[in-house]
Amino acid sequence: MGIKAVVAGASGGIGQPLSLLMKTSPLISELALYDVVNTPGVAADLSHISSPAKITGYLPKDDGAKLAFKDADIIVIPAGIPRKPGMTRDDLFNINAGIVKGLIEVIADVAPKAYILIISNPVNSTVPIAAEVLKAKNVFDPKRLFGVTTLDVVRAETFVAEITGEKNPQKLTIPVIGGHSGETIVPLFSQAKPSVSIPDNKLAALVKRVQFGGDEVVAAKDGAGSATLSMAYAGFRFAEAVLKGLSGEKGIVTPSFVYVPGLPGGEEIAKETGCDFFSVPVELGTTGVEKVQNPLTNLNDNEKTLLKACVEGLKGNISKGVTFAHNPP
Ligand code: NAI
């Protein structure tokens, strides 16, 4: 099966290394790059790499967005502005909400069956916006819409390995659930596989580091943006998981921020949290999310406290997105 993939925001700090990784994937036969600037150059550069994917680059002129997205199978969206020191992800809302809404409107028209992976922050709000736009156009399929929270999982693997001494952090599977900002991020170390033992005096700092790890990068970049390279890795890892599922590979499970009440196994989660969108481990298959797993049934006391704080913040982020989709400024 030939797969057409698109990166929207392809010229940016995340977009360029993400496009590079996508270009190297044998699972992709066509890769369209879309951005408001510089895609001809990025596409020309990547086109010299001798991997199978055929590269094209589009700008907004001459219906570029429509041409880029047309009949795409998978679309990854890192379009938008990143954080500067002192900003929260929610501060990005006003600009990025409009960008995501505009892109999803085009996608709904020309690629209604695409698997859509949203990286643009605040993910807690941009994914609900996307869902509302798709619903309004009667093409919403919860199995195909994903908020990319993989960087939180990647950070959890890395930071836990630093404590436990695990030499290959990728051997760890650590569910990170909830949302994708600050206290809405809930790492579940008690459900790590293989199991890990975190000393009591290190737990609070570890949780905080997973929740606010992005701030370390924002501060170190000192005004030049937020995580781009680690995000490109995480975005590609998640895109590859979706593609592997589509190709029939079994047993692919990874967390993503999805519309839980519309997915098998998700109703309980929506009921228990009061949140329609929640990051949970999703089982990926030939039609996208086949089932969501419910990690809430065996939380320890510390994780229950984290979940409470998560839900309080997340509800507001979700309703802000839904409200924006219906009443844009
Ligand atoms: P960047 O500013 O380097 O790149 C963004 C790109 O989007 C630029 O090339 C810009 O021209 C493009 N763009 C703007 N409006 C567009 C439109 N309407 N259509 C297509 N492209 C458009 O920013 P960076 O560092 O790549 O971050 C991108 C987004 O990803 C930010 O919102 C950031 O907060 C988010 N992010 C998400 C993470 C996650 O874990 N989900 C982690 C890190 C960043």
Boltz pocket constraint, residues with backbone or C-beta under 6 A from the ligand:
constraints:
  - pocket:
      binder: B
      contacts: [[A, 8], [A, 9], [A, 10], [A, 11], [A, 12], [A, 13], [A, 14], [A, 15], [A, 34], [A, 35], [A, 36], [A, 37], [A, 77], [A, 78], [A, 79], [A, 80], [A, 81], [A, 82], [A, 83], [A, 92], [A, 96], [A, 99], [A, 102], [A, 103], [A, 118], [A, 119], [A, 120], [A, 121], [A, 122], [A, 123], [A, 148], [A, 149], [A, 150], [A, 151], [A, 152], [A, 180], [A, 225], [A, 226], [A, 227], [A, 228], [A, 231]]
      max_distance: 6.0
